Amino acid sequence: MRVVILGAKGQLGSDLVEVFRDEGEEVYPFDLDLDITDNRRLLDTICSLSPDLVINSAADVDADRAEVDPDPSIRVNYIGAQNVALACLEADCACAFISSDYVFDGKKNAPYTEMDEPNPQGVYGRAKLAAERYVASLLPRHYIFRTQWLFGKAGKRNFVKSILRNASEKGYLRVVTDEVGCPTATEDLARIIHSVCSSGLYGLYHATNQGICSRYEFARKILEVAGWDDVPVEPIRYAELGLPCPRPPYSPLDNMNLRLRGFSPARHYEEPLRDYVKWLLQNMDLTRG
Ligand SMILES: NC(=O)c1ccc[n+]([C@@H]2O[C@H](COP(=O)([O-])OP(=O)(O)OC[C@H]3O[C@@H](n4cnc5c(N)ncnc54)[C@H](OP(=O)(O)O)[C@@H]3O)[C@@H](O)[C@H]2O)c1
């Protein structure tokens, strides 16, 4: 398969490049060198490569900044996704779009399946949902993957890195109990995406690792795995953080479509987390005071 991967230097994008190459696919990776908001260049580049599949993992993931300054977020997450879909239409290829649990309001009190009605509460979630709908309505050959709480080696920030950085610099943590989800390793997600995109079973998929926890429980697990369980963690409520973006309080994603279509279930998140934390401790400049 000839595969264009957009956002290829990000957390998920870099693992997509690795997994798809390992699987013998012909991969064309782009990041900011092919800006998805530049419709003309995107169209020309994709049409000239004539791929079988384009994976759009490029995004502006700063959901809090999106509340204060929506246009840059909407430009990448919605308009950019439209541009990618239009280029796929023109190049006559399949399109995979990566979306988020933020399309849900988090009030269901049970894991969300692909059949549940979205109700995004913030700009980022609304942009993702609008992009999903655009991709699905324009292209019969689409895959949409909703995921959450990603951790991977590349990319700038994630929760695991922040927990270790703050534990190392401050010696204590305050973490919310009323945000619950499924931590997901980008290497595992990339493998799921490869399996599904090789199947021709187009559609909407919830794709996460197994295991459900609150941010507080996740932080405690990260510290335990690092051997830092002596770091005090104060449980707090999300409202105490005073952040602009409303998070879904309970948004684990039930991987129903993957399960019922017979794809192998992903591992429990604690398995990849162990290797990941070990890797971070060796590669991040962290000291315990
Ligand atoms: N992170 C999560 O926990 C999470 C949860 C649910 C869903 N998702 C979705 O999963 C996907 C992958 O997320 P991720 O964590 O891998 O994000 P990421 O690490 O921020 O990767 C996104 C990449 O896209 C690049 N990018 C930004 N604007 C671009 C543009 N206009 N044109 C081309 N590339 C651009 C980014 O560059 P810069 O970093 O230099 O801006 C970055 O390298 C995204 O669709 C995201 O919305 C993520």
The ligand as a Tripos MOL2 file, in Angstrom:
@<TRIPOS>MOLECULE
LIG
   48    52     1     0     0
SMALL
NO_CHARGES

@<TRIPOS>ATOM
      1 N1         -3.0020   13.5210   22.4260 N.am      1 LIG1
      2 C1         -4.1310   12.9470   22.8370 C.2       1 LIG1
      3 O1         -4.2690   12.5590   24.0110 O.2       1 LIG1
      4 C2         -5.2700   12.7450   21.8510 C.ar      1 LIG1
      5 C3         -6.5130   12.3210   22.3350 C.ar      1 LIG1
      6 C4         -7.5550   12.1050   21.4260 C.ar      1 LIG1
      7 C5         -7.3490   12.3070   20.0720 C.ar      1 LIG1
      8 N2         -6.1450   12.7520   19.6390 N.ar      1 LIG1
      9 C6         -5.9690   12.9720   18.2020 C.3       1 LIG1
     10 O2         -4.9880   12.0510   17.7500 O.3       1 LIG1
     11 C7         -4.2330   12.6260   16.6790 C.3       1 LIG1
     12 C8         -2.7560   12.5450   17.0120 C.3       1 LIG1
     13 O3         -2.5210   13.2610   18.2320 O.3       1 LIG1
     14 P1         -1.0590   13.4400   18.7970 P.3       1 LIG1
     15 O4         -1.1260   13.3880   20.2750 O.co2     1 LIG1
     16 O5         -0.1290   12.5430   18.0600 O.co2     1 LIG1
     17 O6         -0.7830   14.9650   18.3730 O.3       1 LIG1
     18 P2          0.6160   15.6810   18.1780 P.3       1 LIG1
     19 O7          1.7090   14.9500   18.8870 O.co2     1 LIG1
     20 O8          0.3980   17.1360   18.5110 O.co2     1 LIG1
     21 O9          0.8630   15.4950   16.6010 O.3       1 LIG1
     22 C9          0.2210   16.2900   15.6470 C.3       1 LIG1
     23 C10         1.2650   16.7100   14.6340 C.3       1 LIG1
     24 O10         0.6330   17.5170   13.6340 O.3       1 LIG1
     25 C11         1.4640   18.6570   13.4060 C.3       1 LIG1
     26 N3          0.6610   19.7500   12.8740 N.ar      1 LIG1
     27 C12         0.0370   20.7550   13.5340 C.ar      1 LIG1
     28 N4         -0.5540   21.5990   12.6710 N.ar      1 LIG1
     29 C13        -0.3070   21.1210   11.4260 C.ar      1 LIG1
     30 C14        -0.6250   21.5570   10.1270 C.ar      1 LIG1
     31 N5         -1.3260   22.6820    9.9250 N.pl3     1 LIG1
     32 N6         -0.2150   20.8280    9.0650 N.ar      1 LIG1
     33 C15         0.5100   19.7020    9.2530 C.ar      1 LIG1
     34 N7          0.8750   19.2340   10.4690 N.ar      1 LIG1
     35 C16         0.4660   19.9320   11.5510 C.ar      1 LIG1
     36 C17         2.0210   18.9540   14.7850 C.3       1 LIG1
     37 O11         3.1300   19.8380   14.7150 O.3       1 LIG1
     38 P3          3.4150   20.8110   15.9980 P.3       1 LIG1
     39 O12         3.4630   19.9110   17.2070 O.co2     1 LIG1
     40 O13         4.7250   21.4260   15.6690 O.co2     1 LIG1
     41 O14         2.2580   21.7500   16.0630 O.co2     1 LIG1
     42 C18         2.3810   17.5730   15.2610 C.3       1 LIG1
     43 O15         3.6480   17.1540   14.7870 O.3       1 LIG1
     44 C19        -4.7790   14.0450   16.5170 C.3       1 LIG1
     45 O16        -5.7780   14.0350   15.5270 O.3       1 LIG1
     46 C20        -5.4310   14.3480   17.8480 C.3       1 LIG1
     47 O17        -6.4580   15.2950   17.7320 O.3       1 LIG1
     48 C21        -5.0940   12.9780   20.4950 C.ar      1 LIG1
@<TRIPOS>BOND
     1     1     2 1
     2     2     3 2
     3     2     4 1
     4     4     5 ar
     5     4    48 ar
     6     5     6 ar
     7     6     7 ar
     8     7     8 ar
     9     8     9 1
    10     8    48 ar
    11     9    10 1
    12     9    46 1
    13    10    11 1
    14    11    12 1
    15    11    44 1
    16    12    13 1
    17    13    14 1
    18    14    15 2
    19    14    16 1
    20    14    17 1
    21    17    18 1
    22    18    19 2
    23    18    20 1
    24    18    21 1
    25    21    22 1
    26    22    23 1
    27    23    24 1
    28    23    42 1
    29    24    25 1
    30    25    26 1
    31    25    36 1
    32    26    27 ar
    33    26    35 ar
    34    27    28 ar
    35    28    29 ar
    36    29    30 ar
    37    29    35 ar
    38    30    31 1
    39    30    32 ar
    40    32    33 ar
    41    33    34 ar
    42    34    35 ar
    43    36    37 1
    44    36    42 1
    45    37    38 1
    46    38    39 2
    47    38    40 1
    48    38    41 1
    49    42    43 1
    50    44    45 1
    51    44    46 1
    52    46    47 1
@<TRIPOS>SUBSTRUCTURE
     1 LIG1         1 GROUP 0 **** ****
